[in-house]
């Protein structure tokens, strides 16, 4: 909230001092609201990811975490394929 108040204050000061227009203040204030809002949303997203890292998914698929992957036969029916228990998993090994 403090950042938003400061943004409005400096938008109005520069709009009146440099351009001498209330329209310049409105455009500048809108730009500041959008910018500060984007920063707040970004910080909030990082905080949520820090507190609950699995909320946005994990590196391994659910099937691989349980020791198998899903495959499909020629008819398109799914079936489980067991993985080697010593296989660390991952896509890039």
Secondary structure, 3 states (H helix, E strand, C coil): CHHHHHHHHHHHHHHHHHHCCHHHHHHHHHHHHHHHHHHHHHHHHHHHHHHCHHHHCCCCCHHHHCCEEEEECCCCCEEEEECCCCCCCCCCC
